[in-house]
Each structure stands twice: as structure tokens, then as C-alpha cells.
Amino acid sequence: MKKKTTIKDIAEALGLTPSGVSKALNDHPRISDKTKKDVKKMAKKLNYQPNHLASALRKGKSNLIGVIIPRNNSNFFSSVVENIEGVLNEKGYNVIIAQSNESHEKECDCIDALLSAQVDGIIASMANETTNLKYYKKIKEKGTPLVLFDRGENALNVDYICIDDYNSSLKVVEHLVNQGCKRIAHIAGSSNIRIYKEREIGYRDALKKYNLPIEDELIIECNLRLEDGRRIMKQLLELDEKPDAVYASGDYAALGALQVLQENHIKVPQDIALIGFSNEPFTSFVSPAISTVNQHSEAMGKLAAETFLNRIENPDEKVSLNKITLNTELIIRESSNKTNS
């Protein structure tokens, strides 16, 4: 195995002291431009890789930010991360992305790994399975800045960027009622996650507002994957009284539901209207195009990064906690628009 190049190797090659090489690599003002150039050229020739962890321990700052997302196959999360990176890279920070795969255990491992890497802060969206906040409290106890986005818990008392999930559901149900729907099913996310709980409460309150029945058989929790949408749609079609609309709390579940409806030759939206949530790119490409809720991922990513920077750049000031709630936009497409079908 090839030995890793050290500062000492560069120093020996150029007849300099290790201290002089270190200063040259860090652009110390007392080192001449020629020496800096020679050192950087030799470092490149010897394939020198700086030890960021050792540097972080010395300086107390790593310029690394950990970002934890539940999954990376979602356009929403990849867009949020892209915008977080865009803002932080401009300020000289590098981003380490960790994926929990909706697993609480994996999420805890991600947190441990990021803290071990001496990150300057963590920006996170919680896994579906997470009910125990012990590891998030651990981040706070270590004094590492923490910003949550999309999925978070107010109990942690940290900066939090989210959307108005409750009113999003009100908009969805109101639209379906205006299309003449009277028996609206809800493919819900896990109720231990705040955003899905808020969406379900909004759905229930909207049904009450329009004097429509709230029936437990029409509300089914799941992980909102495509296969969950398929399974639940099959379950709903077996009811004696089928729904005339389905509101899924995620676009992948809505796509699964659409597949089952089409396989059973059920007309969408004429027989059963359908709405998803998140505005994944595929929702506009399928036929019929799926109505959905736009969560403004670009704004969420930028705000999460800016909130983090505000927190880290003012360590001695009492910066008040930020809870930023973004309004959503209901995008009406063919899958729910009975008036144009």
C-alpha cells in the first residue's frame, strides 16, 4: 500500500521546514509568493491531501457542514440540497451529504459520523421512523449549530424552515369539493412526523368545514412510496363504497395509486380524482398529469443555508430562533380537474 504524502515529505523535497510548508499551504503573509508557488506545485506532484480533521482540531473550524436527508431519490430533497450547497459554497463551506433512508438507526449513525468529522453545523430533515429526539439533542449539547428543514420537531427549539402543511391540505380538499367530490380518501404519511400530522389535521378540518364524513377506512398511513400507493389504492377499491377522490401526502404514492386505477380501467378524474404532494418532475409527464402541491424547494434550501450562516456568524449574539413557514401552491392538472375532463 502506497504511503500517504505528508507535509514532511514536501519539506524534504524542497529543503524547507515542515512549519514553512504548512504556512505556505495556508497562504501565510510572511511566506514569499515564490515559496508558496513551489510548495503548492510540489504538493500537487506528490499528490498531497490535507488532513482536514487535524486542521479542524487545530483551528476549531472545519468549514464542513453536514446535511442529512431522508432519501436522495426525491427531486424535492435533491433540490433543497443543491440550493443549500449553492449558498454555503459561496461562503467557503463544503457540504457532506448523509442519507438516512427513512431509518432512525441510520440517522443516528449519520449524526455520529458528522460530529466525528468535526462539522461546523448540521442541517437536517428527519427520517420517517424518528420519534426519539435523543441524537438531535446530542447535536445541541455539543454546541453544534442545528437547522431543521421540512421535517422537524418544535420541541427541539432550533431554527426550522417548513411549509404550511395544514393550509396546503385545506387547499387540496377545497379544490376536490369544488370538483364535486364527496368521499375523499387520504393516503397519509406517518403521524409521528409533524408535517404529515399537520396535513392530516388539515384534511380532517376541511372535511368538517364542508360537512363531509370523516371515515377511518378512508385514512391510511404509510411510508408514501410507490408500492404503498399501489397497495392502499387496491385496498380502497375493495371498499363497498369506493372514494371519488384520493389525496396522497406524497407524489410517489399518488403515482402508485394512478397505476392501479389505470390497471382497473377506472377513469381519472371522472370516476376518481387524484392529487399528490411535492411536485416531483414526473407528475407533469404522466398521463393524466397529476395535480400536486409545490413546496418551493429552492427557497427552502436557500433559507436553511442563510439561517445556518446567520447562526454561525453571530456566535456571541443572541440571534432569535427562526421558524420560517413558506406558503405552498396547489398545481391543478388533469388528474383532479373534472370540469375540463
C-alpha positions in Angstrom: 0.0 0.0 0.0 1.4 3.4 -1.0 2.4 5.7 1.9 0.3 8.8 2.2 2.2 12.0 1.4 2.8 14.3 4.4 3.9 17.9 4.9 7.3 16.4 6.0 7.7 14.8 2.5 7.1 18.1 0.8 9.5 19.8 3.2 12.3 17.3 2.5 11.8 17.5 -1.3 12.2 21.3 -1.2 14.7 21.6 1.6 12.2 23.5 3.8 10.9 23.1 7.3 7.5 21.4 7.8 6.4 24.6 9.6 7.3 26.6 6.5 5.5 24.2 4.2 2.4 24.4 6.4 2.4 28.2 6.3 2.9 28.2 2.6 -0.1 25.9 2.1 -2.2 28.2 4.2 -1.1 31.4 2.4 0.7 32.9 5.4 1.7 36.5 4.7 5.3 36.1 5.8 5.9 33.4 3.2 7.1 34.6 -0.3 4.9 34.1 -3.3 7.7 32.1 -4.9 7.9 29.7 -2.0 4.1 29.4 -1.9 4.1 28.5 -5.6 6.9 26.0 -5.2 5.2 24.3 -2.3 1.8 24.1 -4.0 3.5 22.7 -7.1 5.3 20.0 -5.1 2.2 19.2 -3.1 0.3 18.6 -6.4 3.2 16.5 -7.8 3.3 14.3 -4.7 -0.5 14.1 -4.6 -0.6 15.6 -1.1 -4.1 15.5 0.5 -4.5 17.8 3.5 -5.8 16.3 6.7 -9.0 18.4 7.2 -9.8 16.7 10.5 -6.4 17.5 12.1 -6.7 21.1 10.7 -10.2 21.3 12.2 -9.0 20.2 15.6 -6.2 22.8 15.5 -8.3 25.7 14.3 -11.6 24.7 15.9 -13.3 25.2 12.5 -13.6 22.6 9.6 -15.6 24.6 7.1 -17.6 21.4 6.6 -21.4 21.3 7.0 -23.4 18.1 7.4 -26.7 17.8 5.6 -28.9 14.8 6.5 -31.8 14.0 4.1 -34.3 11.1 4.4 -33.7 9.9 0.8 -31.9 11.2 -2.3 -34.3 9.8 -5.0 -36.7 12.7 -4.3 -36.5 15.8 -6.5 -37.6 17.8 -3.5 -34.7 16.8 -1.3 -32.1 17.0 -4.1 -33.3 20.5 -5.0 -33.1 21.6 -1.3 -29.5 20.2 -1.1 -28.5 21.9 -4.3 -29.6 25.2 -3.0 -28.1 24.7 0.4 -24.8 23.9 -1.3 -25.0 26.9 -3.6 -25.3 29.4 -0.7 -22.7 27.6 1.5 -20.1 27.1 -1.2 -20.1 30.8 -1.9 -19.1 31.4 1.8 -16.3 28.8 1.6 -18.1 25.9 3.2 -18.1 22.3 1.8 -21.2 20.1 2.3 -21.2 16.5 3.4 -24.4 14.8 2.4 -25.7 11.9 4.5 -28.8 9.8 3.8 -30.9 8.2 6.5 -33.1 6.1 4.1 -36.0 6.9 6.4 -34.3 4.8 9.2 -33.9 6.2 12.7 -30.9 3.9 13.3 -29.1 5.1 10.1 -30.0 8.7 11.0 -28.2 8.2 14.4 -25.2 6.8 12.6 -25.2 9.8 10.3 -25.2 12.2 13.2 -22.3 10.3 14.9 -20.3 10.3 11.7 -20.8 14.0 11.1 -20.0 15.0 14.7 -16.8 12.8 14.5 -15.9 14.7 11.3 -15.9 17.9 13.3 -18.5 19.6 11.1 -19.3 23.2 11.9 -23.0 22.6 11.8 -25.8 20.2 10.7 -28.8 20.9 8.5 -31.3 18.1 8.6 -34.7 16.7 7.7 -35.9 13.9 9.9 -36.4 10.2 8.9 -40.0 8.8 8.9 -39.1 6.4 11.7 -37.7 9.1 14.1 -39.7 9.5 17.3 -36.8 9.7 19.8 -35.0 13.0 19.6 -32.0 12.0 21.8 -29.5 12.2 18.9 -30.7 15.6 17.8 -30.4 16.8 21.4 -26.8 15.4 21.4 -26.0 17.8 18.5 -27.3 20.7 20.6 -25.5 19.5 23.7 -22.2 19.5 21.8 -22.8 23.2 20.9 -23.0 22.4 17.2 -25.5 24.6 15.3 -28.5 22.7 14.1 -31.1 23.8 11.5 -34.1 21.6 10.5 -36.0 21.9 7.3 -39.3 20.3 6.1 -39.5 17.6 8.7 -38.7 18.8 12.2 -40.0 19.0 15.8 -40.7 22.2 17.6 -39.8 20.5 20.8 -36.1 20.8 19.9 -36.2 24.6 19.9 -33.9 25.1 16.9 -34.1 27.1 13.7 -36.7 25.5 11.4 -37.7 26.1 7.8 -41.0 24.5 6.8 -44.1 24.9 4.7 -47.7 25.5 5.7 -48.8 21.8 5.7 -52.1 22.4 7.4 -53.3 25.0 4.9 -51.9 23.0 2.0 -54.4 20.2 2.9 -57.3 22.8 3.2 -56.5 24.0 -0.4 -56.4 20.4 -1.7 -59.7 19.3 -0.1 -61.4 22.6 -1.1 -60.4 22.1 -4.7 -61.7 18.5 -4.7 -65.0 19.6 -3.2 -65.3 22.3 -5.9 -64.9 19.4 -8.4 -68.0 17.8 -6.9 -66.1 15.1 -4.8 -67.9 14.0 -1.6 -65.9 10.9 -0.5 -62.3 11.9 -0.3 -59.7 9.3 0.8 -56.3 10.3 2.3 -53.1 8.3 1.8 -51.3 9.7 4.8 -47.7 9.8 5.9 -46.5 8.7 9.3 -48.4 10.6 12.1 -45.3 10.8 14.2 -43.8 13.2 11.7 -45.1 16.7 12.2 -45.6 17.6 8.6 -47.8 14.5 7.9 -49.7 15.0 11.1 -50.4 18.6 10.0 -51.6 17.5 6.6 -54.0 15.0 8.1 -55.4 17.5 10.6 -55.9 20.0 7.7 -57.6 17.2 5.7 -59.9 16.4 8.6 -60.8 20.0 9.3 -61.5 20.7 5.7 -64.0 17.7 5.6 -65.7 19.1 8.7 -65.9 22.6 7.1 -67.7 21.1 4.1 -69.9 18.8 6.2 -68.3 15.7 4.7 -67.9 12.5 6.6 -64.6 11.6 8.3 -64.2 7.9 7.9 -61.2 5.9 9.4 -61.4 3.4 6.5 -60.5 6.3 4.1 -57.4 7.4 6.0 -54.4 5.1 5.7 -50.9 5.8 6.9 -47.8 4.5 5.1 -44.2 5.5 4.0 -45.6 7.1 0.8 -43.5 5.0 -1.6 -44.9 4.0 -5.0 -45.6 0.5 -3.7 -47.5 1.9 -0.7 -49.7 3.9 -3.1 -50.4 0.8 -5.1 -51.3 -1.3 -2.0 -53.5 1.3 -0.5 -55.3 2.1 -3.8 -56.1 -1.6 -4.1 -57.4 -1.6 -0.5 -59.7 1.5 -1.2 -61.1 -0.2 -4.4 -62.2 -3.2 -2.3 -64.5 -1.0 -0.1 -68.3 -1.3 -0.6 -68.4 2.4 -1.2 -65.4 3.5 -3.1 -63.9 7.0 -2.8 -64.5 9.5 -5.5 -61.2 11.3 -4.8 -57.8 10.4 -3.3 -55.4 12.9 -1.8 -51.9 11.3 -1.3 -49.4 13.1 1.0 -46.6 12.3 -1.4 -46.3 12.1 -5.2 -44.7 8.6 -5.4 -47.8 7.2 -3.5 -50.0 9.2 -5.9 -48.2 7.6 -8.9 -48.7 4.1 -7.4 -52.4 4.9 -6.9 -52.7 6.2 -10.5 -51.1 2.9 -11.9 -53.7 0.8 -10.0 -56.6 3.0 -11.2 -55.5 2.7 -14.8 -54.9 -1.1 -14.5 -58.5 -1.4 -13.3 -59.8 0.8 -16.1 -61.1 3.5 -13.7 -61.2 6.9 -15.3 -59.2 9.7 -13.7 -60.5 12.2 -12.8 -64.1 11.3 -14.0 -64.5 8.4 -11.6 -61.8 9.0 -9.0 -59.9 12.3 -8.9 -56.3 12.2 -7.6 -53.9 14.7 -6.0 -50.3 14.2 -4.8 -47.9 16.4 -2.8 -44.3 17.7 -3.6 -44.4 18.5 -7.4 -41.9 15.8 -8.4 -41.0 16.2 -12.1 -42.8 13.0 -13.2 -46.2 14.4 -12.1 -46.3 16.7 -15.2 -45.1 13.9 -17.6 -47.5 11.1 -16.8 -51.0 10.9 -18.4 -53.1 12.2 -16.9 -50.7 14.7 -15.4 -51.0 14.6 -11.6 -52.3 17.6 -9.6 -49.9 18.3 -6.7 -48.6 20.8 -4.2 -45.4 22.8 -4.9 -43.3 23.0 -1.7 -40.8 25.6 -3.1 -37.7 23.5 -2.5 -35.3 26.2 -3.9 -36.5 28.8 -1.4 -36.4 26.2 1.5 -32.8 25.3 0.7 -31.5 28.9 0.4 -33.3 29.9 3.7 -31.9 26.8 5.5 -28.4 27.8 4.5 -28.8 31.5 5.2 -30.3 30.7 8.6 -27.3 28.5 9.4 -24.9 31.2 8.3 -26.7 33.8 10.5 -26.4 31.5 13.4 -22.7 30.6 12.9 -21.6 34.1 12.0 -23.1 35.6 15.1 -21.9 33.2 17.9 -21.7 35.8 20.6 -25.0 37.5 19.8 -28.4 36.2 20.9 -29.9 35.6 17.5 -33.5 34.8 17.9 -34.7 31.4 16.8 -36.1 31.3 13.2 -39.2 29.4 12.4 -39.9 30.3 8.7 -43.1 29.0 7.2 -43.4 29.1 3.4 -46.8 29.2 1.7 -47.4 26.5 -0.9 -49.0 26.5 -4.3 -51.7 24.0 -5.5 -50.9 23.0 -9.1 -54.1 21.8 -10.7 -53.6 19.3 -13.6 -55.8 16.7 -15.4 -55.9 14.2 -12.6 -58.2 16.3 -10.5 -59.7 18.8 -12.9 -63.2 17.3 -13.6 -64.5 20.5 -15.1 -62.2 20.2 -18.1 -62.3 16.4 -18.4 
